[in-house]
């Protein structure tokens, strides 16, 4: 469970807020890290379009987003260190 709200930025788009209390499930792995999705919040990345997004973690760092429809990765600028509750 996410311990606090986290705001992520991508270099070519707008900020994305990840909400406190969301529960994350690992759904895969890419070169940049482990891919997680949540059913507690709709996560979107907005740039030239709006994209459904999954969070990519490398250790305790959110390093970016995996866009499942496009099958691509977009980096967080900068990566963000997070705390996760074990609940």
N, C-alpha and C positions, 0 to 999 in steps of 0.2 A: 504494500500500500504506500502511496506517495505521502511523505511526511509533511510537505508544505507546498503551496503553489509555486510553480516554476514557469518563468517566461523564457521562451527560446526565440532566438532570432535566426533567420537565414539571410544570406547576403543579398539574394535577389527578391526578397519578399517582405511580408509583414511579420510581426511577432505572433507567436502561438502560446496560449496559456494552457498549462497542464494543471488540473485542479487537485487540491488536497483531498485525500481519501480515495482516489481512484485506485482500483486494483488492476494489476498488469499481469498478462499471461504471455510467456514466451511462445512465439509462433514460428521462429526460424533463426537463421544465422546468415550473415553476409560478411564480406571481408572486413567491414568497418566495426562489426560487433554483433551482439544479440538483438533480435528484433522482437518487440513486445507490442501487443495491442490491448485495448481496454474496451469493455462494454459499458463502462460507467460514464463515458464522455465521448462525443464525436470529436476526433482530432483531425484538424485540417491545416494544410499549409497553403497560404495565399501568396501568389506571385502574379504572373500574367493570367493565371486561372486559379481556381480553388481545387485542391487535391486532397483526397483521403490520405491519411498518413498514419504510420506506426512509428513508435519511438525506437531509436537504436541506441543501445547502451554498450559501452566498453568499460568494464569495471563499474565504478560508481559515477561515470561521466555519461551524460546524454550527449552523444556526438552528432546526432542529426535525426533525420526521418527517412524511413523507407516508404516509398509511394507504391502501393501494391498494384494498382491498375497500370501504372507506367513502368513498373518493375525497375525502379531506379532509386538511387540514394541522393539526398540533398543534405549537405553538412550544416550543422548549427554553427553560428558565428557570434561568439565563441562557444565551445562546448561548455556544459554546465554540470557541476558536481551536485549530486542529489543525495538525500537521505531517504531510505526506504524503511517503513515499519515492517515488522515480521508478521503482523496480523493478517 
